[in-house]
Amino acid sequence: MAKKKTKTPASPKLAKPETEALAERRQLDDVIRQLEDQQAGRAVERAIRWARLLDQLETLLDRAHDLFIYGVPVDFDYVQQLHAAIHAAADDDDPGVYLPTLGDVRKMESSAKRFVLAENLQLAENWLPMIGVEYENGHSRALADVRLRLEGKAPFDATATPAEALALAITCVRKLFEVDLARAKLGAGSRPPVGVEIQVLRVLLASTIALDGDAVAKKIRRNRQTVIDKTVWDAVLRLRVECRYKIPKTGAGYKLTDGDRELARNHGVVVEVVEVES
């Protein structure tokens, strides 16, 4: 009689030691932190660029008409100093060397400023669609219009006055500044939102209008959680102080800025469907 073969039970796979899993988690956290710091550093550089561009455009708004006729205004004292320095460095023994007049120096300086301004507007135009689909197409054209006018070319919207064209461009640059400022704050000791803070953010992200604390609480209560106005107020305060959100409050209630929405995306808090408020 043949011997009955007995199956040897397979040995269970050993679970990965907990210490090894923790080490990998720490490594992942370190990588994420490094990436966030790198992104925040680049956002700081861009925010500085947008802040300077915003200041320049706002300064030019009062003289928008002259800007597109006579060019970017320059500091006349600096022009005089530059003119004097050019003449002082000239070789008096070479009468064939042409020395620029004061007007020539002013034009050169204005042209250099115009080139830098147009270059920064082009960079802003490139970045604007990246902060959200709502800033594509027409919004980017607002920046292109000012750049084309500076270059003496026909803008997309020739019906807009110089001041209107500048004002639209200022609005776009301000949005860029707010978004990159929010990105920069990710590496400034802030923490991501948790618990009821995330729920408050989701409600505000889904709303197209400002909501008061009671309205936010009622929307959260739909998820069978007891939330009151005070709970929302505390959560908003923590979001502002500890998570670096602005969340301004008007008479109508809380409403997220564009920078807040970008910061929420960076924190992984995303609402795909925007509610239509009546």
Secondary structure, 3 states (H helix, E strand, C coil): CCCCCCCCCCCCCCCCCHHHHHHHHHHHHHHHHHHHHHHHHHHHHHHHHHHHHHHHHHHHHHHHHHHHHHCCCCCHHHHHHHHHHHHHHCCCCCCCCCCCCHHHHHHHHHHHHHHHHHHHHHHHHHHHHHHCHHHCCHHHHHHHHHHHHHCCCCCCCCCCCHHHHHHHHHHHHHHHHHHHHHHHHCCCCCCCCCCHHHHHHHHHHCCCCCECHHHHHHHHHCCCCCCCHHHHHHHHHHHHHCCCCCCCEECCEECCCHHHHHHHHHCCCCCCCCCCCC
